[in-house]
């Protein structure tokens, strides 16, 4: 077993994203080592939170997608001055830029972090695909291990040419003291949004992004409205507000105004999850969709498109459909609405099973332990069987 006392993380930014949230949870709950964080851009959402908890945060102020030799030298010097036992990088650009800078600084142990489960040329920037392929070409010598957030991500990157023997999976873990059933918190959110306790509330948490495919969800909701299903829907995340002209126009075209609430970015996501009767993931691509686990941990059932490791999380293929299938998604929601309205006893049992599944498979403690074991060159325990 290798001794590890100091880990330095390099990430593209610390904004409101899945990888950023996982990094923050890992640093705040891993007590066995000392952590420091370098953001290639700014401190975003999580920088101040980490700093207030005693974790050193450095921001290089790079412009997104604009690497430079000066920034590379600054990063290498920063790594060298911190004298970490190893460097853990997060996402493609940080894997490439941070991994090479760590090697240049003399750090022998580098661990990459892979968060994508697809590189769809229609929705992924050409520069991102290029960086991923460049990472694949140097993956045999830069990283010691490559940590994937999902089984699907491992498969995709092995096919892309990443060093297969270095690829491992560590699923995301969640603070189950924070994400837990809390009816009163949910009622508070409903009241603030003007939604009655008796209304069937659908929700989707996730920023406005082509991969999140809000178009797919809204078209499914339009089909529900035509079928006279009574519902309200709340969309939460960056870009999901009335300033989004594209989204507002689509709501008008689909005659969904009054049915859909654009709530924008919020800082009370556990309460939001508790407010929902059903969370819907309509994405065209994901790695490990955090929102499914977060919703289920709060006792909120989910339906999903079959993306990334979504089925590993929900554990029931009958609650899924193909990406982009608005009709299939509407039928899933309609089925769940019927269960909610007509079978309250079964619905309550299903809510309980959601909580139990996340507690058994995706605890924060298990994720932290897996990362620490990986850094110590110990074997990483895989997921329990579904």
N, C-alpha and C positions, 0 to 999 in steps of 0.2 A: 504494500500500500504506500502510495506517495503522499508526503506531507504537503498540505496546501493551507497557507495562512492568509494570503492576499490574492484576491481576484480582481482584475480590472476589466470592466465591460466596455465595449465600443459599440455604439448604436447610431444609426443615421440621425435620429431625432428622438425627442421624448414627448411627442404629441399624443393625442387621444387615439391610440391604436392597440390592437391585440398584443403584438410583440412588446410594445412599451409597457403595457400593463403587467405582462408576465415578468419582465425584467424587474419592475418595481416590486412586485410581490416577492420575487426571489430574493432580492437584496434586503428587503425589510424583514424577512422571516428566516433567512439563513444565518444562524448564530455561530456556526462552526468556523467561519472565515470572515475576514474583513473585506468589504467591497468598496470599490470606487467606480465611477461611471464617467465615460467620455461621450458626449453627444457631438456628432460631427456638425450639427447645425445649432439649434438653440435649446433652451431648457423646457420648452413646451409645457405640458400639463404636469408632468411628474418630477421635473427638476427640483422645484422648491420643496415638494413633499419629501423627496429623498434627502435633500440637504438639511431640512429641519429634523430629520431622524438621525443626523450625524454622519451621513454618507457623503463623501466628497464627490462633487459633480463639476465636471469641466466642460465648457461649451466652446467649440472651435469657431463657430459663426460662419461656417462654409455655406455658400449658396447651393441649394439642392441641385444635384446633377452637374456641379461645376467644381470638380476636384482640381487641385493645383499642387505643384511641387512644394510651394511654401507651406501649404497646409499639411502635406505629407511629412515634411521635416518637423513641423511643430508637433504633430501627433507622435512621431517616433521619439522626439525628445521628452514629451510628456510621459510616454510609456516608460522610457528609460529612467526618468526621475522618480517615478512611483515604485519602481522595482517590484513588480508583481511576480508571483509564482507562476501565473498563467494569465492569458488574455482570452476572454470569451466575447466573441463578436455576434451581432444580431442582424440578420437580413443581408441581402446580396452585396450592396455597396459597402457596408461596414465589414463584411467578410473579406472582400477584396482589399479595400483600402486599409482597414484596421489590421487584417491578417498580415499583409506585407509590411506595414509599418512596425508591427510587433516583431516580426522576424528581423527587420532592419535594426531594431533597437536591441537585438540580442536575446529576445524572449524565445525560448525553445518550445514552450508548450502553448499552442494556439488551438482554440476550440471554436468552430463555426456554428452559427445558428441559422437553420433554414425554416422559413415560415410559409412559403408558397407551396401549393399542391398542383398548380398548373401554370403554364406560360403561354396562354392563348394569345396568338399574335394579333387578334382583333381587339383585345382589351388590355394587353400588357405593353408598356412602352418598349420601343425597339432597343433603347439604351439599356433597359432592365434585362431584356432577353440576352443582349450582348454581354452584360456583366455576368449573368448566370452561366453562360457558356465559357467565359473566361475563367470563372471560378472552377468550373468542372475540369478545365485543362490543367490547373495547378493544384487540384485537391489531393493529389497523391503525395505532395511534399509540404504544403503549408500547414494544414490542420492536423492535429493528433486525432481528433474525433469531429464528426459533423452531426450536430444534434438537430433532428427533425421534430416538429411539433405534432406530426401525424404520420400514420402508416402510408397514406396516399402520397404524402410529400417524399417519403423515403423511396417509394417505387418510381415516382416520376424523375427524381434526381439521379437515381441509379441508371435509368434509361438515358438520361441526358449525358452521362459520362462521369458523374462524380465517383470517387473511389468507393466502391460498394462496401468494402470491408471496414470502412470508417464510419458508415452511416448507422445511427441508432435513433430510436424514438423515445422521447420523453414527453408525454402528454401534459397539457396545461393543468395546473392545480388551482383550487379556489379556496378563498377564505370563507369557510362554511359557518363562521360566526357572524359574518356580514351578509352573505347570501343564504338566507334561511327564511322559512315561512314567517310572515309578519302581516297579518290582515289589516291591522290599524294603519300601518305605513301605506299599504295599498289603497285603503279608503281615503287617506289624505291626498294622495296623488289624484285619485278620481275626482275628489271635490275641487281641487285646484284647476282641473281641466273641464269641469262642468259635466262630468259623466256620472250617471246614477249607479248605485251599487248593483241594481238589478239588470243593467245593460250588459250584453255580451261584448266584451272588449278584446279586440284583436290588437296585437302590437308587433312592431319590428324595431329592434334596437340595432343601429349600425349606420355609420356615416354614409352620405350620398356619394356613391362610387359605382362605376359601371359593373364591377364584380358583384355588388350587392343586389343589383337588378331590381330596383324599386318599380320599374316599368312592369315587370312580370307580376309582382304583388298587386299593383293597382289594377291591372287588367283582370286578375283573378277576383278582386273585390267588386269590380264592375259586373262580372258574371254573377256574383252572389247577390248583388242588388237587384239584377234582373230576375233572379229566382226568388225574390221577395224574402230573403234571409235578413233578419233584423240584427244589425251589428253596428258597432263603432270601431274605429281603428285609430291608433296613435303611432306616429312615426317619430322616433327619437334618435338624434345623432347630429353630427356636424353637417351643415348644409341642408338640413331638413326643416326649413322655416319659410316664411312667406317671401323672403328675399330671393328664393330660388325660383326664378321665372320659368325655367323648364318644367319644374315639378308642378307649379301652380297652373301652368297651361295644360298639362296632362290631366290634372284633377278636373279642370273645366271640361275638357274634351270627353272625359269618361263619366261626367255628371256625378262626381264623388264629393263635391263640396258639401259640408255638413256631415258627411260620413267619416272623413279623414281629418285628423288633427295633426298639424305640423308643429311639434313641440321643440324642435331644435336640440342643441346639446344640453344635457342635464348632468348634474353631479350626484343625483340620488338614484342611480340605476337599480340597486336592490329594491327600493321602494317602488320604482316603475315596474319591475318584474312581478312584484306582489300585487300590483294593481290590475295586471292582465289576467284574462281567462285563458288566452291562448297566445303563444308566441309563434310567429311565422318566420322561417328563414327561407327566402326566395332566391338566394344567390345563384349565380352562374358558376362561381368558383370560390373555394375556401381551402384553407389548410385544416386547422382545427377550430371550428366556429365556437368561440367562447360563449356567445350569447345563448346558445342552446343549453350549455351546462349551467350558466348563471340563472336562466329562467327555471330550469328543472330543480335546481337547488332550492329555489323559493317555492316549489310546489306548483309551478305553472307548466302545464303540458305544452308540447311543441309539435308542429309539423314542419317538414323540411324538404328542400330539394336534395337529391343525392349528390352531394359535393364533399370533397375532402373526407374527413372522418366523422361526418354528421351521423351516419348510421351507428357507428361505435358509441356515440354519445347517447342517442335516444334509444337504441336497442330494439327497434321495432320497424321493420322495413315497410309495413303497411301504412305507416305514418309519413311516407316519403313519396316523391314523384321525381320525374326527370327535370333537370334544369330547363328553364324557359317554357315549361308546360303550364300555361296559365289555367287551362281548363282542368287539368289534373290537380293543380293546387287549389282551385276553387272547390272541387269535389272533396278534397281532404278537409278543408275548413268547414264545409257544409256538414260532413259526417261528424266532426267534432262538436259543431254547434248543436246537432241533434242529441249527442251524448250528454252535453252540458245541460240542455233544456229538459230532456226526458228521462235521464238516468242519473239523478243526483247522487245516489249511493255509490254507483260504479265510478262516477266522476271523482268523488272524494277519495276513493281507493286508488284511482289512477294518480291523483295528485301526490298521495303518500308514496307511491312506488317511484315517482320521479325523484323525490328527495332521497329515498333510500339508494337509488342507483348512483347518483352523483356522490353521495357520502362514501359509498363502497369503492368507487373507481377513480375519482378525480379530486382527492383532498389536496390541500396545499402542502401538508406535511409530506405526502408521498412524492410530490414534484420536487420539493427542496431536497429530500433525501436522494432522489435519483440524480440530480445535478451534482450534489456533493460527492456521491459515489463515482460518477463519471469523471470528475476532476481528479479523484484519487486513484483512478485507473481500476476501480472495482466494477464488477458487473452491475448492470442496471436492470432492475426487476421490470419485466414487461407487464402490460395490462392484464388483469384477471380476465378469464373468459367471459363473454357476454352472457 
